[in-house]
């Protein structure tokens, strides 16, 4: 019989599977924090739930606990002072492996149903999660709500839908009958068991603690694996809340809670030791190249899904909507202070300028106009605070200071600090816009944060070639082009096929190059150095389980 939770959520699952086939717009969870959807008291309830966590021990009743740790300093200028259990990695692995047979026994339908129930429960706690994401990552409120809660839940649902579809292709059993002419046929019965590969390790990042964690977590969980989640030390709370909810739902359905656990380690050495453990069979990681490349090179026992640094870029050839293009670019470069893996860093502009609906624009004129558009967007403090959020790490602040000195290029638009009326210690900076030539080395590596380069190139053909080259060498998650020429768009399209990076063409409205939509966009191609896996395809889930058969004659 189907699992009751599978039946309960079957309509949502069917709609999600249909959506990943059609790639049209569909959403399971409301992205606006409306009281009509989430309840009249949801905002206040979520804030109170978040506040109750501050200064307290976050108990999870996990095995192997040796200490408590507290490390989170909000980008808005205060310490959260939440203490998390520090547990031995071996104890978490042993407990996860012990819980694995019961998770396998309920089958793909049972696992899928429980995962969908978890997502429904997470969605009901969206306001609490949003406050936790905002105060640990530095995102503005609306972005923290959307990206940290419903959009992250959509990405998780997408992974569950792919996992269900791939597992549903495997029949539980079959009768095998081979004719033998005049003799009786050979007759066998075969059973096919879906078995998880082993313990999954999901390593979170500090800027998108749920959006970048949920896909790997739920892909591994839905395919039959125990999961250990290792959050970024400055963004533990949203992950800890999520893990607690997951464990509660597991227990309610007769599954050992230790199937999913939180690994809050105080140093990188413990994380490295855990990542290299023989029982760890898959690793999901989003973050910097140094640790990401170490995982890829040193964790040979595991399948590593890594999203690393890259140089996202846009080729600007021409436009028939100059002001709209500038507004779109201004928002792209400002959103969350550029602290997104999809934010454009290098804007390639021909040295002779571009043709527009407002006449010819020189390189310098375009630079000046873009700077003015950014300043106009952020002119009102309340808008600037909502769009920019706060700077997440001291390293980004230092990077801004270095770039502001002119060491990386000519300063076209200087950054400025904005005071937050509610959080006076918040570190908020407006974007820094630099101009340089194609030969300058600074723009060729990721400068994470609100730092962008207008790169002077010989012509559009050189810009397209340079775009392809830097994606091949450094990686990228997004590329863009502005052009009124079909030939230029075709050439840029082919370049992105070769480099394997997503392309946005002539964005001038309410869609931006650094946004990615679940069920429709393929986030990460898995084909360049910035990403070796896509969040949104069958390959992201298919290698997380094995089919083990048994057969006997009838």
Number of C-alpha atoms within 10 A of each C-alpha: 4 12 16 13 18 21 14 13 17 16 10 17 24 12 15 25 20 15 19 20 11 12 16 14 12 17 18 16 19 15 18 12 18 12 11 8 13 17 12 11 9 20 19 12 15 20 16 14 16 20 15 11 17 15 13 14 15 17 12 19 12 19 19 16 16 9 12 17 16 21 18 21 19 26 25 24 15 15 17 21 17 19 22 24 23 20 20 19 23 15 14 26 27 17 21 24 19 15 19 23 18 15 25 19 14 15 20 27 21 21 25 28 24 25 25 26 19 21 25 17 16 22 22 19 21 25 28 25 28 30 27 31 32 26 29 31 32 31 32 22 19 17 22 29 25 21 23 29 28 28 25 26 28 27 26 26 30 26 31 31 29 25 30 22 18 17 22 12 8 13 12 14 14 12 13 15 14 11 10 9 7 6 7 10 12 12 14 14 14 17 15 16 19 20 21 24 22 24 30 32 29 28 24 26 23 21 27 26 27 30 24 26 24 23 27 31 26 28 29 32 27 33 31 32 31 31 30 26 25 24 24 22 21 23 28 30 28 25 23 24 19 20 20 19 16 22 19 17 18 22 13 11 12 10 19 20 24 26 29 27 27 26 26 26 22 14 9 11 10 14 17 15 12 22 26 17 16 13 18 22 22 25 27 26 23 25 20 17 17 10 15 21 14 11 22 17 10 13 22 14 15 24 18 23 23 26 27 25 25 31 27 30 31 25 28 23 24 24 22 16 16 20 17 16 19 20 21 22 21 21 22 22 28 27 24 32 28 27 27 17 24 24 31 27 31 26 24 28 29 21 16 15 22 21 18 17 12 11 11 14 18 16 20 17 13 18 20 14 17 23 20 16 21 24 17 13 16 21 11 10 14 11 11 24 22 17 22 27 32 29 27 28 19 11 12 17 17 11 15 21 14 12 22 21 12 14 11 17 21 18 18 18 21 18 19 12 11 17 15 18 11 8 12 13 14 22 22 26 25 29 28 26 26 24 24 20 19 19 11 13 11 16 25 19 17 22 22 23 27 28 28 26 27 28 25 22 24 15 16 22 16 16 25 25 13 18 26 24 15 19 28 20 16 18 26 35 31 29 29 26 25 23 21 16 12 9 10 19 20 11 15 27 21 14 20 21 14 15 22 22 29 20 18 17 16 21 19 18 10 8 12 20 27 21 13 16 17 26 27 17 16 17 22 25 21 21 20 22 22 30 23 17 20 20 26 23 19 15 15 21 28 17 14 25 21 17 13 10 12 10 14 10 11 10
